[in-house]
Amino acid sequence: MTDDHTHVQEFFGARAAGWDARFPDDGPAYAAGVAALGLRHADAVLDAGCGTARALPALREAVGPAGTVVGADLTPQMLDAAARAGRDRAGALLLADVARLPLRTGALDAVFAAGLIAHLPQPAENLRELARVVRPGGRLALFHPIGRAALAARQGRMVSDDDLRAEPRLGPLLSVAGWRLVSYADEDARFLALAVRQD
């Protein structure tokens, strides 16, 4: 795959206006995913591939007013929908490719990434870029508000061990990208893999 994100932008751009209405019950799962990240007061956190920024209010609550919250997405329509929903009050919205973030090395304490990994054109390199912007010991949460089997059923396909989110594939992938997988949960109600940035 290349870094040409035209397909991703077209797919999400066409669905941005009605995205939140399609998934109205995801709020508690997002809040639980953010809580598992273990953020502290005044931390700096990125919501990578934030879409309509549904995680930003929970991220802001976790880091408090002294913290830094940034939502980055490469689809302008998604960021527009996030702003219309008022989520820009919880953090800065940044039109950016997570494969080339305009952030300095080690600037963040954590990254939250909901539904992102399946859309990364070069997963190892792209996860390495997320590691670059996180301090050593910082955390990464790869999240989805439903588990792999439920998502596969929704998409009309079978769950597969070829999926990047399958634990036997994800652990080594994270390792080569500078992360260490520390916990893994794949349940009907959510998918959540937590990793720590290696020194």
Buried (B, 14 or more C-beta within 10 A) or exposed (E): EEEEBEEBBEEBBEBBBEBBEEBEEBBEBBBBBBEBBEBEEEBBBBBBBBBBBBBBBBBBBBBEEEBBBBBBBBBEBBBBBBBEBEBBEBBEBBEBBBBEBEBEEBBBBBBBBBBBBEBBBEBBEBBBBBBBBBBEEBBBBBBBBBBBBBBBBEEEEEBEEEBEBBBEBBBEBBBEBBBEBEEBBBEEEBBBBBBBBEE
